[in-house]
Amino acid sequence: MAPQQDSVYGTDGFGTKAIHVGQEPERWDMNQVVPCISLSTTYKQERPGEPKGHDYSRAGNPTRDVLQENIAALENGQFCRVYSSGLAASMSLANILKTGDHIVCSDDVYGGQGKAF
């Protein structure tokens, strides 16, 4: 087995990262040991157009923040993005492509996906 690569999360093992990264009790108002599942769709704003943290759940919420941070750590990466649907993920990818770029895609995807790529 190859030695583990250093990352922004150090050299902790997979299991340690899986249960700790992004889940620090100090991050939450009530110091919960297990992060709450955020069910809110909208968040309080100090003034119109000036959200304090999150503004609308489709753009992100505390639960997604924890998941993204955790997956990034498990993959020894810096960033991760999760989406509410495969189509949202695909369109985000398509939006960064330029003419002539290629996508490698398996046959085991949603029907519309295979036709798009």
PDB file as gemmi writes it, atoms N, CA and C in Angstrom:
CRYST1    1.000    1.000    1.000  90.00  90.00  90.00 P 1                      
ATOM      1  N   MET A   1       0.842  -1.174   0.000  1.00  0.00           N  
ATOM      2  CA  MET A   1       0.000   0.000   0.000  1.00  0.00           C  
ATOM      3  C   MET A   1       0.886   1.236   0.000  1.00  0.00           C  
ATOM      4  N   ALA A   2       0.509   2.201  -0.825  1.00  0.00           N  
ATOM      5  CA  ALA A   2       1.281   3.438  -0.922  1.00  0.00           C  
ATOM      6  C   ALA A   2       1.104   4.265   0.344  1.00  0.00           C  
ATOM      7  N   PRO A   3       2.137   5.005   0.729  1.00  0.00           N  
ATOM      8  CA  PRO A   3       1.984   5.860   1.910  1.00  0.00           C  
ATOM      9  C   PRO A   3       0.906   6.911   1.667  1.00  0.00           C  
ATOM     10  N   GLN A   4       0.226   7.273   2.735  1.00  0.00           N  
ATOM     11  CA  GLN A   4      -0.851   8.252   2.627  1.00  0.00           C  
ATOM     12  C   GLN A   4      -0.284   9.633   2.341  1.00  0.00           C  
ATOM     13  N   GLN A   5      -0.920  10.344   1.425  1.00  0.00           N  
ATOM     14  CA  GLN A   5      -0.487  11.684   1.057  1.00  0.00           C  
ATOM     15  C   GLN A   5      -0.947  12.692   2.099  1.00  0.00           C  
ATOM     16  N   ASP A   6      -0.083  13.653   2.398  1.00  0.00           N  
ATOM     17  CA  ASP A   6      -0.502  14.749   3.270  1.00  0.00           C  
ATOM     18  C   ASP A   6      -1.537  15.595   2.535  1.00  0.00           C  
ATOM     19  N   SER A   7      -2.459  16.131   3.253  1.00  0.00           N  
ATOM     20  CA  SER A   7      -3.448  17.040   2.684  1.00  0.00           C  
ATOM     21  C   SER A   7      -3.727  18.116   3.711  1.00  0.00           C  
ATOM     22  N   VAL A   8      -4.693  18.972   3.416  1.00  0.00           N  
ATOM     23  CA  VAL A   8      -5.051  20.004   4.383  1.00  0.00           C  
ATOM     24  C   VAL A   8      -5.605  19.384   5.652  1.00  0.00           C  
ATOM     25  N   TYR A   9      -5.935  18.092   5.632  1.00  0.00           N  
ATOM     26  CA  TYR A   9      -6.490  17.394   6.784  1.00  0.00           C  
ATOM     27  C   TYR A   9      -5.459  16.521   7.492  1.00  0.00           C  
ATOM     28  N   GLY A  10      -4.208  16.608   7.085  1.00  0.00           N  
ATOM     29  CA  GLY A  10      -3.177  15.824   7.744  1.00  0.00           C  
ATOM     30  C   GLY A  10      -3.116  14.399   7.229  1.00  0.00           C  
ATOM     31  N   THR A  11      -2.534  13.521   8.031  1.00  0.00           N  
ATOM     32  CA  THR A  11      -2.344  12.136   7.607  1.00  0.00           C  
ATOM     33  C   THR A  11      -3.223  11.167   8.384  1.00  0.00           C  
ATOM     34  N   ASP A  12      -4.318  11.642   8.968  1.00  0.00           N  
ATOM     35  CA  ASP A  12      -5.239  10.746   9.662  1.00  0.00           C  
ATOM     36  C   ASP A  12      -5.774   9.708   8.688  1.00  0.00           C  
ATOM     37  N   GLY A  13      -6.119   8.537   9.212  1.00  0.00           N  
ATOM     38  CA  GLY A  13      -6.657   7.474   8.382  1.00  0.00           C  
ATOM     39  C   GLY A  13      -8.081   7.748   7.921  1.00  0.00           C  
ATOM     40  N   PHE A  14      -8.549   6.918   6.996  1.00  0.00           N  
ATOM     41  CA  PHE A  14      -9.883   7.061   6.407  1.00  0.00           C  
ATOM     42  C   PHE A  14     -10.968   7.059   7.477  1.00  0.00           C  
ATOM     43  N   GLY A  15     -10.922   6.092   8.389  1.00  0.00           N  
ATOM     44  CA  GLY A  15     -11.946   5.991   9.426  1.00  0.00           C  
ATOM     45  C   GLY A  15     -11.983   7.203  10.332  1.00  0.00           C  
ATOM     46  N   THR A  16     -10.824   7.701  10.704  1.00  0.00           N  
ATOM     47  CA  THR A  16     -10.759   8.882  11.567  1.00  0.00           C  
ATOM     48  C   THR A  16     -11.358  10.087  10.860  1.00  0.00           C  
ATOM     49  N   LYS A  17     -10.988  10.279   9.600  1.00  0.00           N  
ATOM     50  CA  LYS A  17     -11.545  11.395   8.842  1.00  0.00           C  
ATOM     51  C   LYS A  17     -13.057  11.249   8.692  1.00  0.00           C  
ATOM     52  N   ALA A  18     -13.508  10.036   8.401  1.00  0.00           N  
ATOM     53  CA  ALA A  18     -14.933   9.804   8.145  1.00  0.00           C  
ATOM     54  C   ALA A  18     -15.806  10.203   9.324  1.00  0.00           C  
ATOM     55  N   ILE A  19     -15.318  10.014  10.534  1.00  0.00           N  
ATOM     56  CA  ILE A  19     -16.168  10.317  11.691  1.00  0.00           C  
ATOM     57  C   ILE A  19     -15.861  11.650  12.358  1.00  0.00           C  
ATOM     58  N   HIS A  20     -14.811  12.347  11.913  1.00  0.00           N  
ATOM     59  CA  HIS A  20     -14.456  13.600  12.581  1.00  0.00           C  
ATOM     60  C   HIS A  20     -14.501  14.849  11.709  1.00  0.00           C  
ATOM     61  N   VAL A  21     -14.016  14.783  10.483  1.00  0.00           N  
ATOM     62  CA  VAL A  21     -13.872  15.994   9.673  1.00  0.00           C  
ATOM     63  C   VAL A  21     -15.232  16.625   9.381  1.00  0.00           C  
ATOM     64  N   GLY A  22     -15.338  17.910   9.670  1.00  0.00           N  
ATOM     65  CA  GLY A  22     -16.557  18.662   9.422  1.00  0.00           C  
ATOM     66  C   GLY A  22     -17.616  18.498  10.487  1.00  0.00           C  
ATOM     67  N   GLN A  23     -17.324  17.720  11.521  1.00  0.00           N  
ATOM     68  CA  GLN A  23     -18.345  17.417  12.518  1.00  0.00           C  
ATOM     69  C   GLN A  23     -17.944  17.870  13.919  1.00  0.00           C  
ATOM     70  N   GLU A  24     -17.091  18.876  13.983  1.00  0.00           N  
ATOM     71  CA  GLU A  24     -16.617  19.368  15.266  1.00  0.00           C  
ATOM     72  C   GLU A  24     -17.758  20.073  16.010  1.00  0.00           C  
ATOM     73  N   PRO A  25     -18.043  19.688  17.263  1.00  0.00           N  
ATOM     74  CA  PRO A  25     -19.150  20.292  18.010  1.00  0.00           C  
ATOM     75  C   PRO A  25     -19.041  21.811  18.140  1.00  0.00           C  
ATOM     76  N   GLU A  26     -17.833  22.347  18.108  1.00  0.00           N  
ATOM     77  CA  GLU A  26     -17.639  23.785  18.265  1.00  0.00           C  
ATOM     78  C   GLU A  26     -18.242  24.586  17.105  1.00  0.00           C  
ATOM     79  N   ARG A  27     -18.519  23.924  16.000  1.00  0.00           N  
ATOM     80  CA  ARG A  27     -19.079  24.604  14.828  1.00  0.00           C  
ATOM     81  C   ARG A  27     -20.552  24.958  15.001  1.00  0.00           C  
ATOM     82  N   TRP A  28     -21.226  24.313  15.910  1.00  0.00           N  
ATOM     83  CA  TRP A  28     -22.681  24.447  16.014  1.00  0.00           C  
ATOM     84  C   TRP A  28     -23.074  25.293  17.217  1.00  0.00           C  
ATOM     85  N   ASP A  29     -24.166  26.007  17.076  1.00  0.00           N  
ATOM     86  CA  ASP A  29     -24.652  26.886  18.142  1.00  0.00           C  
ATOM     87  C   ASP A  29     -24.843  26.158  19.465  1.00  0.00           C  
ATOM     88  N   MET A  30     -25.332  24.942  19.416  1.00  0.00           N  
ATOM     89  CA  MET A  30     -25.653  24.203  20.639  1.00  0.00           C  
ATOM     90  C   MET A  30     -24.603  23.144  20.981  1.00  0.00           C  
ATOM     91  N   ASN A  31     -23.450  23.143  20.302  1.00  0.00           N  
ATOM     92  CA  ASN A  31     -22.370  22.173  20.533  1.00  0.00           C  
ATOM     93  C   ASN A  31     -22.822  20.725  20.382  1.00  0.00           C  
ATOM     94  N   GLN A  32     -23.721  20.456  19.417  1.00  0.00           N  
ATOM     95  CA  GLN A  32     -24.144  19.085  19.170  1.00  0.00           C  
ATOM     96  C   GLN A  32     -22.933  18.246  18.767  1.00  0.00           C  
ATOM     97  N   VAL A  33     -22.865  17.024  19.258  1.00  0.00           N  
ATOM     98  CA  VAL A  33     -21.773  16.126  18.891  1.00  0.00           C  
ATOM     99  C   VAL A  33     -22.015  15.572  17.488  1.00  0.00           C  
ATOM    100  N   VAL A  34     -23.270  15.328  17.141  1.00  0.00           N  
ATOM    101  CA  VAL A  34     -23.639  14.888  15.800  1.00  0.00           C  
ATOM    102  C   VAL A  34     -24.346  16.062  15.122  1.00  0.00           C  
ATOM    103  N   PRO A  35     -23.860  16.505  13.971  1.00  0.00           N  
ATOM    104  CA  PRO A  35     -24.498  17.646  13.307  1.00  0.00           C  
ATOM    105  C   PRO A  35     -25.964  17.367  12.993  1.00  0.00           C  
ATOM    106  N   CYS A  36     -26.788  18.377  13.141  1.00  0.00           N  
ATOM    107  CA  CYS A  36     -28.213  18.251  12.819  1.00  0.00           C  
ATOM    108  C   CYS A  36     -28.404  18.176  11.306  1.00  0.00           C  
ATOM    109  N   ILE A  37     -29.466  17.531  10.887  1.00  0.00           N  
ATOM    110  CA  ILE A  37     -29.851  17.550   9.482  1.00  0.00           C  
ATOM    111  C   ILE A  37     -30.658  18.824   9.265  1.00  0.00           C  
ATOM    112  N   SER A  38     -30.199  19.661   8.386  1.00  0.00           N  
ATOM    113  CA  SER A  38     -30.859  20.941   8.133  1.00  0.00           C  
ATOM    114  C   SER A  38     -32.039  20.737   7.190  1.00  0.00           C  
ATOM    115  N   LEU A  39     -33.236  21.032   7.667  1.00  0.00           N  
ATOM    116  CA  LEU A  39     -34.445  20.894   6.859  1.00  0.00           C  
ATOM    117  C   LEU A  39     -34.972  22.240   6.372  1.00  0.00           C  
ATOM    118  N   SER A  40     -34.328  23.315   6.765  1.00  0.00           N  
ATOM    119  CA  SER A  40     -34.788  24.646   6.389  1.00  0.00           C  
ATOM    120  C   SER A  40     -34.562  24.897   4.901  1.00  0.00           C  
ATOM    121  N   THR A  41     -35.505  25.596   4.272  1.00  0.00           N  
ATOM    122  CA  THR A  41     -35.326  25.975   2.869  1.00  0.00           C  
ATOM    123  C   THR A  41     -34.847  27.412   2.729  1.00  0.00           C  
ATOM    124  N   THR A  42     -35.150  28.240   3.709  1.00  0.00           N  
ATOM    125  CA  THR A  42     -34.698  29.629   3.676  1.00  0.00           C  
ATOM    126  C   THR A  42     -34.048  29.981   5.003  1.00  0.00           C  
ATOM    127  N   TYR A  43     -33.242  31.014   4.989  1.00  0.00           N  
ATOM    128  CA  TYR A  43     -32.493  31.419   6.175  1.00  0.00           C  
ATOM    129  C   TYR A  43     -32.660  32.914   6.400  1.00  0.00           C  
ATOM    130  N   LYS A  44     -32.565  33.313   7.641  1.00  0.00           N  
ATOM    131  CA  LYS A  44     -32.716  34.719   8.009  1.00  0.00           C  
ATOM    132  C   LYS A  44     -31.614  35.562   7.367  1.00  0.00           C  
ATOM    133  N   GLN A  45     -32.013  36.734   6.899  1.00  0.00           N  
ATOM    134  CA  GLN A  45     -31.072  37.704   6.354  1.00  0.00           C  
ATOM    135  C   GLN A  45     -31.137  38.959   7.207  1.00  0.00           C  
ATOM    136  N   GLU A  46     -29.988  39.540   7.473  1.00  0.00           N  
ATOM    137  CA  GLU A  46     -29.956  40.777   8.255  1.00  0.00           C  
ATOM    138  C   GLU A  46     -30.688  41.889   7.509  1.00  0.00           C  
ATOM    139  N   ARG A  47     -30.428  41.978   6.196  1.00  0.00           N  
ATOM    140  CA  ARG A  47     -31.090  42.925   5.310  1.00  0.00           C  
ATOM    141  C   ARG A  47     -31.304  42.216   3.975  1.00  0.00           C  
ATOM    142  N   PRO A  48     -32.236  42.683   3.157  1.00  0.00           N  
ATOM    143  CA  PRO A  48     -32.453  42.042   1.856  1.00  0.00           C  
ATOM    144  C   PRO A  48     -31.158  41.939   1.050  1.00  0.00           C  
ATOM    145  N   GLY A  49     -30.891  40.739   0.559  1.00  0.00           N  
ATOM    146  CA  GLY A  49     -29.699  40.520  -0.253  1.00  0.00           C  
ATOM    147  C   GLY A  49     -28.410  40.375   0.523  1.00  0.00           C  
ATOM    148  N   GLU A  50     -28.479  40.338   1.855  1.00  0.00           N  
ATOM    149  CA  GLU A  50     -27.285  40.190   2.687  1.00  0.00           C  
ATOM    150  C   GLU A  50     -27.457  39.011   3.638  1.00  0.00           C  
ATOM    151  N   PRO A  51     -27.334  37.790   3.098  1.00  0.00           N  
ATOM    152  CA  PRO A  51     -27.501  36.624   3.966  1.00  0.00           C  
ATOM    153  C   PRO A  51     -26.352  36.491   4.959  1.00  0.00           C  
ATOM    154  N   LYS A  52     -26.667  35.933   6.093  1.00  0.00           N  
ATOM    155  CA  LYS A  52     -25.650  35.648   7.112  1.00  0.00           C  
ATOM    156  C   LYS A  52     -25.385  34.148   7.024  1.00  0.00           C  
ATOM    157  N   GLY A  53     -24.415  33.765   6.205  1.00  0.00           N  
ATOM    158  CA  GLY A  53     -24.152  32.343   5.987  1.00  0.00           C  
ATOM    159  C   GLY A  53     -24.889  31.848   4.758  1.00  0.00           C  
ATOM    160  N   HIS A  54     -25.980  31.144   4.960  1.00  0.00           N  
ATOM    161  CA  HIS A  54     -26.756  30.582   3.858  1.00  0.00           C  
ATOM    162  C   HIS A  54     -27.959  31.463   3.551  1.00  0.00           C  
ATOM    163  N   ASP A  55     -28.434  31.383   2.305  1.00  0.00           N  
ATOM    164  CA  ASP A  55     -29.638  32.147   1.972  1.00  0.00           C  
ATOM    165  C   ASP A  55     -30.791  31.254   1.529  1.00  0.00           C  
ATOM    166  N   TYR A  56     -30.505  30.216   0.769  1.00  0.00           N  
ATOM    167  CA  TYR A  56     -31.549  29.331   0.265  1.00  0.00           C  
ATOM    168  C   TYR A  56     -30.958  27.934   0.155  1.00  0.00           C  
ATOM    169  N   SER A  57     -31.689  26.922   0.581  1.00  0.00           N  
ATOM    170  CA  SER A  57     -31.106  25.579   0.696  1.00  0.00           C  
ATOM    171  C   SER A  57     -30.644  24.999  -0.631  1.00  0.00           C  
ATOM    172  N   ARG A  58     -31.223  25.426  -1.732  1.00  0.00           N  
ATOM    173  CA  ARG A  58     -30.787  24.904  -3.023  1.00  0.00           C  
ATOM    174  C   ARG A  58     -29.338  25.307  -3.306  1.00  0.00           C  
ATOM    175  N   ALA A  59     -28.907  26.423  -2.743  1.00  0.00           N  
ATOM    176  CA  ALA A  59     -27.534  26.897  -2.931  1.00  0.00           C  
ATOM    177  C   ALA A  59     -26.585  26.356  -1.870  1.00  0.00           C  
ATOM    178  N   GLY A  60     -27.105  25.716  -0.840  1.00  0.00           N  
ATOM    179  CA  GLY A  60     -26.271  25.151   0.213  1.00  0.00           C  
ATOM    180  C   GLY A  60     -26.948  25.246   1.563  1.00  0.00           C  
ATOM    181  N   ASN A  61     -26.531  24.372   2.465  1.00  0.00           N  
ATOM    182  CA  ASN A  61     -27.036  24.395   3.836  1.00  0.00           C  
ATOM    183  C   ASN A  61     -25.990  23.746   4.736  1.00  0.00           C  
ATOM    184  N   PRO A  62     -26.135  23.851   6.043  1.00  0.00           N  
ATOM    185  CA  PRO A  62     -25.120  23.299   6.948  1.00  0.00           C  
ATOM    186  C   PRO A  62     -24.877  21.799   6.757  1.00  0.00           C  
ATOM    187  N   THR A  63     -25.911  21.027   6.456  1.00  0.00           N  
ATOM    188  CA  THR A  63     -25.747  19.587   6.253  1.00  0.00           C  
ATOM    189  C   THR A  63     -24.867  19.317   5.038  1.00  0.00           C  
ATOM    190  N   ARG A  64     -25.120  20.013   3.948  1.00  0.00           N  
ATOM    191  CA  ARG A  64     -24.295  19.847   2.748  1.00  0.00           C  
ATOM    192  C   ARG A  64     -22.871  20.311   2.992  1.00  0.00           C  
ATOM    193  N   ASP A  65     -22.691  21.369   3.769  1.00  0.00           N  
ATOM    194  CA  ASP A  65     -21.340  21.843   4.087  1.00  0.00           C  
ATOM    195  C   ASP A  65     -20.521  20.742   4.756  1.00  0.00           C  
ATOM    196  N   VAL A  66     -21.137  20.061   5.733  1.00  0.00           N  
ATOM    197  CA  VAL A  66     -20.452  18.978   6.446  1.00  0.00           C  
ATOM    198  C   VAL A  66     -20.112  17.847   5.482  1.00  0.00           C  
ATOM    199  N   LEU A  67     -21.067  17.444   4.650  1.00  0.00           N  
ATOM    200  CA  LEU A  67     -20.834  16.357   3.697  1.00  0.00           C  
ATOM    201  C   LEU A  67     -19.713  16.706   2.725  1.00  0.00           C  
ATOM    202  N   GLN A  68     -19.727  17.917   2.180  1.00  0.00           N  
ATOM    203  CA  GLN A  68     -18.691  18.327   1.231  1.00  0.00           C  
ATOM    204  C   GLN A  68     -17.311  18.328   1.872  1.00  0.00           C  
ATOM    205  N   GLU A  69     -17.228  18.863   3.073  1.00  0.00           N  
ATOM    206  CA  GLU A  69     -15.940  18.908   3.768  1.00  0.00           C  
ATOM    207  C   GLU A  69     -15.443  17.499   4.075  1.00  0.00           C  
ATOM    208  N   ASN A  70     -16.358  16.625   4.470  1.00  0.00           N  
ATOM    209  CA  ASN A  70     -15.989  15.260   4.816  1.00  0.00           C  
ATOM    210  C   ASN A  70     -15.514  14.483   3.589  1.00  0.00           C  
ATOM    211  N   ILE A  71     -16.232  14.577   2.485  1.00  0.00           N  
ATOM    212  CA  ILE A  71     -15.820  13.871   1.267  1.00  0.00           C  
ATOM    213  C   ILE A  71     -14.482  14.400   0.769  1.00  0.00           C  
ATOM    214  N   ALA A  72     -14.275  15.708   0.815  1.00  0.00           N  
ATOM    215  CA  ALA A  72     -12.983  16.275   0.403  1.00  0.00           C  
ATOM    216  C   ALA A  72     -11.856  15.680   1.234  1.00  0.00           C  
ATOM    217  N   ALA A  73     -12.069  15.555   2.539  1.00  0.00           N  
ATOM    218  CA  ALA A  73     -11.037  14.986   3.413  1.00  0.00           C  
ATOM    219  C   ALA A  73     -10.788  13.521   3.086  1.00  0.00           C  
ATOM    220  N   LEU A  74     -11.852  12.766   2.858  1.00  0.00           N  
ATOM    221  CA  LEU A  74     -11.696  11.342   2.559  1.00  0.00           C  
ATOM    222  C   LEU A  74     -10.955  11.118   1.247  1.00  0.00           C  
ATOM    223  N   GLU A  75     -11.099  12.044   0.318  1.00  0.00           N  
ATOM    224  CA  GLU A  75     -10.418  11.946  -0.977  1.00  0.00           C  
ATOM    225  C   GLU A  75      -9.076  12.674  -0.980  1.00  0.00           C  
ATOM    226  N   ASN A  76      -8.655  13.164   0.205  1.00  0.00           N  
ATOM    227  CA  ASN A  76      -7.422  13.949   0.324  1.00  0.00           C  
ATOM    228  C   ASN A  76      -7.429  15.138  -0.625  1.00  0.00           C  
ATOM    229  N   GLY A  77      -8.592  15.750  -0.756  1.00  0.00           N  
ATOM    230  CA  GLY A  77      -8.739  16.912  -1.622  1.00  0.00           C  
ATOM    231  C   GLY A  77      -8.960  18.169  -0.810  1.00  0.00           C  
ATOM    232  N   GLN A  78      -8.988  19.282  -1.501  1.00  0.00           N  
ATOM    233  CA  GLN A  78      -9.236  20.558  -0.844  1.00  0.00           C  
ATOM    234  C   GLN A  78     -10.708  20.917  -0.867  1.00  0.00           C  
ATOM    235  N   PHE A  79     -11.390  20.570  -1.954  1.00  0.00           N  
ATOM    236  CA  PHE A  79     -12.777  20.977  -2.123  1.00  0.00           C  
ATOM    237  C   PHE A  79     -13.622  19.811  -2.609  1.00  0.00           C  
ATOM    238  N   CYS A  80     -14.907  19.924  -2.393  1.00  0.00           N  
ATOM    239  CA  CYS A  80     -15.877  18.959  -2.902  1.00  0.00           C  
ATOM    240  C   CYS A  80     -17.198  19.701  -3.069  1.00  0.00           C  
ATOM    241  N   ARG A  81     -17.955  19.336  -4.059  1.00  0.00           N  
ATOM    242  CA  ARG A  81     -19.296  19.885  -4.235  1.00  0.00           C  
ATOM    243  C   ARG A  81     -20.264  18.720  -4.371  1.00  0.00           C  
ATOM    244  N   VAL A  82     -21.370  18.813  -3.667  1.00  0.00           N  
ATOM    245  CA  VAL A  82     -22.440  17.827  -3.816  1.00  0.00           C  
ATOM    246  C   VAL A  82     -23.662  18.569  -4.348  1.00  0.00           C  
ATOM    247  N   TYR A  83     -24.493  17.861  -5.074  1.00  0.00           N  
ATOM    248  CA  TYR A  83     -25.659  18.458  -5.708  1.00  0.00           C  
ATOM    249  C   TYR A  83     -26.906  17.669  -5.343  1.00  0.00           C  
ATOM    250  N   SER A  84     -28.044  18.324  -5.483  1.00  0.00           N  
ATOM    251  CA  SER A  84     -29.307  17.685  -5.126  1.00  0.00           C  
ATOM    252  C   SER A  84     -29.776  16.697  -6.181  1.00  0.00           C  
ATOM    253  N   SER A  85     -29.176  16.716  -7.357  1.00  0.00           N  
ATOM    254  CA  SER A  85     -29.557  15.763  -8.402  1.00  0.00           C  
ATOM    255  C   SER A  85     -28.379  15.548  -9.345  1.00  0.00           C  
ATOM    256  N   GLY A  86     -28.439  14.442 -10.072  1.00  0.00           N  
ATOM    257  CA  GLY A  86     -27.404  14.163 -11.059  1.00  0.00           C  
ATOM    258  C   GLY A  86     -27.392  15.189 -12.172  1.00  0.00           C  
ATOM    259  N   LEU A  87     -28.582  15.662 -12.547  1.00  0.00           N  
ATOM    260  CA  LEU A  87     -28.661  16.661 -13.605  1.00  0.00           C  
ATOM    261  C   LEU A  87     -27.993  17.965 -13.180  1.00  0.00           C  
ATOM    262  N   ALA A  88     -28.182  18.358 -11.928  1.00  0.00           N  
ATOM    263  CA  ALA A  88     -27.529  19.572 -11.424  1.00  0.00           C  
ATOM    264  C   ALA A  88     -26.012  19.418 -11.477  1.00  0.00           C  
ATOM    265  N   ALA A  89     -25.513  18.257 -11.098  1.00  0.00           N  
ATOM    266  CA  ALA A  89     -24.067  18.012 -11.150  1.00  0.00           C  
ATOM    267  C   ALA A  89     -23.567  18.044 -12.590  1.00  0.00           C  
ATOM    268  N   SER A  90     -24.309  17.414 -13.494  1.00  0.00           N  
ATOM    269  CA  SER A  90     -23.907  17.374 -14.902  1.00  0.00           C  
ATOM    270  C   SER A  90     -23.885  18.755 -15.531  1.00  0.00           C  
ATOM    271  N   MET A  91     -24.889  19.550 -15.234  1.00  0.00           N  
ATOM    272  CA  MET A  91     -24.946  20.888 -15.818  1.00  0.00           C  
ATOM    273  C   MET A  91     -23.837  21.781 -15.260  1.00  0.00           C  
ATOM    274  N   SER A  92     -23.482  21.592 -14.004  1.00  0.00           N  
ATOM    275  CA  SER A  92     -22.359  22.349 -13.440  1.00  0.00           C  
ATOM    276  C   SER A  92     -21.070  21.992 -14.164  1.00  0.00           C  
ATOM    277  N   LEU A  93     -20.895  20.706 -14.445  1.00  0.00           N  
ATOM    278  CA  LEU A  93     -19.720  20.262 -15.191  1.00  0.00           C  
ATOM    279  C   LEU A  93     -19.756  20.819 -16.612  1.00  0.00           C  
ATOM    280  N   ALA A  94     -20.907  20.720 -17.265  1.00  0.00           N  
ATOM    281  CA  ALA A  94     -21.028  21.197 -18.647  1.00  0.00           C  
ATOM    282  C   ALA A  94     -20.749  22.692 -18.750  1.00  0.00           C  
ATOM    283  N   ASN A  95     -21.095  23.443 -17.728  1.00  0.00           N  
ATOM    284  CA  ASN A  95     -20.894  24.895 -17.765  1.00  0.00           C  
ATOM    285  C   ASN A  95     -19.431  25.312 -17.734  1.00  0.00           C  
ATOM    286  N   ILE A  96     -18.540  24.430 -17.305  1.00  0.00           N  
ATOM    287  CA  ILE A  96     -17.119  24.809 -17.284  1.00  0.00           C  
ATOM    288  C   ILE A  96     -16.362  24.298 -18.509  1.00  0.00           C  
ATOM    289  N   LEU A  97     -17.050  23.535 -19.361  1.00  0.00           N  
ATOM    290  CA  LEU A  97     -16.397  23.002 -20.556  1.00  0.00           C  
ATOM    291  C   LEU A  97     -16.317  24.056 -21.654  1.00  0.00           C  
ATOM    292  N   LYS A  98     -15.305  23.891 -22.497  1.00  0.00           N  
ATOM    293  CA  LYS A  98     -15.146  24.759 -23.658  1.00  0.00           C  
ATOM    294  C   LYS A  98     -15.334  23.913 -24.914  1.00  0.00           C  
ATOM    295  N   THR A  99     -15.541  24.556 -26.033  1.00  0.00           N  
ATOM    296  CA  THR A  99     -15.665  23.850 -27.303  1.00  0.00           C  
ATOM    297  C   THR A  99     -14.434  22.978 -27.514  1.00  0.00           C  
ATOM    298  N   GLY A 100     -14.667  21.722 -27.838  1.00  0.00           N  
ATOM    299  CA  GLY A 100     -13.569  20.787 -28.074  1.00  0.00           C  
ATOM    300  C   GLY A 100     -13.183  19.959 -26.866  1.00  0.00           C  
ATOM    301  N   ASP A 101     -13.666  20.315 -25.665  1.00  0.00           N  
ATOM    302  CA  ASP A 101     -13.396  19.510 -24.469  1.00  0.00           C  
ATOM    303  C   ASP A 101     -14.148  18.187 -24.568  1.00  0.00           C  
ATOM    304  N   HIS A 102     -13.694  17.195 -23.823  1.00  0.00           N  
ATOM    305  CA  HIS A 102     -14.312  15.872 -23.851  1.00  0.00           C  
ATOM    306  C   HIS A 102     -14.738  15.446 -22.454  1.00  0.00           C  
ATOM    307  N   ILE A 103     -15.775  14.631 -22.407  1.00  0.00           N  
ATOM    308  CA  ILE A 103     -16.232  14.012 -21.162  1.00  0.00           C  
ATOM    309  C   ILE A 103     -16.223  12.510 -21.371  1.00  0.00           C  
ATOM    310  N   VAL A 104     -15.659  11.781 -20.437  1.00  0.00           N  
ATOM    311  CA  VAL A 104     -15.717  10.328 -20.461  1.00  0.00           C  
ATOM    312  C   VAL A 104     -16.878   9.928 -19.565  1.00  0.00           C  
ATOM    313  N   CYS A 105     -17.829   9.188 -20.115  1.00  0.00           N  
ATOM    314  CA  CYS A 105     -19.054   8.853 -19.394  1.00  0.00           C  
ATOM    315  C   CYS A 105     -19.385   7.387 -19.632  1.00  0.00           C  
ATOM    316  N   SER A 106     -19.719   6.661 -18.576  1.00  0.00           N  
ATOM    317  CA  SER A 106     -20.094   5.255 -18.726  1.00  0.00           C  
ATOM    318  C   SER A 106     -21.506   5.156 -19.300  1.00  0.00           C  
ATOM    319  N   ASP A 107     -21.906   3.946 -19.697  1.00  0.00           N  
ATOM    320  CA  ASP A 107     -23.266   3.723 -20.198  1.00  0.00           C  
ATOM    321  C   ASP A 107     -24.284   3.650 -19.070  1.00  0.00           C  
ATOM    322  N   ASP A 108     -23.820   3.450 -17.844  1.00  0.00           N  
ATOM    323  CA  ASP A 108     -24.711   3.254 -16.704  1.00  0.00           C  
ATOM    324  C   ASP A 108     -25.069   4.593 -16.061  1.00  0.00           C  
ATOM    325  N   VAL A 109     -25.745   5.449 -16.818  1.00  0.00           N  
ATOM    326  CA  VAL A 109     -26.163   6.759 -16.329  1.00  0.00           C  
ATOM    327  C   VAL A 109     -27.615   6.992 -16.725  1.00  0.00           C  
ATOM    328  N   TYR A 110     -28.208   8.006 -16.155  1.00  0.00           N  
ATOM    329  CA  TYR A 110     -29.565   8.417 -16.511  1.00  0.00           C  
ATOM    330  C   TYR A 110     -29.649   8.613 -18.024  1.00  0.00           C  
ATOM    331  N   GLY A 111     -30.751   8.160 -18.634  1.00  0.00           N  
ATOM    332  CA  GLY A 111     -30.901   8.174 -20.089  1.00  0.00           C  
ATOM    333  C   GLY A 111     -30.588   9.492 -20.755  1.00  0.00           C  
ATOM    334  N   GLY A 112     -31.127  10.577 -20.217  1.00  0.00           N  
ATOM    335  CA  GLY A 112     -30.876  11.889 -20.801  1.00  0.00           C  
ATOM    336  C   GLY A 112     -29.418  12.286 -20.730  1.00  0.00           C  
ATOM    337  N   GLN A 113     -28.747  11.783 -19.720  1.00  0.00           N  
ATOM    338  CA  GLN A 113     -27.326  12.069 -19.524  1.00  0.00           C  
ATOM    339  C   GLN A 113     -26.494  11.489 -20.654  1.00  0.00           C  
ATOM    340  N   GLY A 114     -26.745  10.240 -20.964  1.00  0.00           N  
ATOM    341  CA  GLY A 114     -25.990   9.582 -22.022  1.00  0.00           C  
ATOM    342  C   GLY A 114     -26.156  10.276 -23.362  1.00  0.00           C  
ATOM    343  N   LYS A 115     -27.360  10.777 -23.615  1.00  0.00           N  
ATOM    344  CA  LYS A 115     -27.607  11.481 -24.874  1.00  0.00           C  
ATOM    345  C   LYS A 115     -26.911  12.836 -24.888  1.00  0.00           C  
ATOM    346  N   ALA A 116     -26.836  13.486 -23.734  1.00  0.00           N  
ATOM    347  CA  ALA A 116     -26.195  14.798 -23.659  1.00  0.00           C  
ATOM    348  C   ALA A 116     -24.691  14.687 -23.853  1.00  0.00           C  
ATOM    349  N   PHE A 117     -24.109  13.597 -23.350  1.00  0.00           N  
ATOM    350  CA  PHE A 117     -22.661  13.447 -23.429  1.00  0.00           C  
ATOM    351  C   PHE A 117     -22.294  12.323 -24.367  1.00  0.00           C  
TER     352      PHE A 117                                                      
END                                                                             
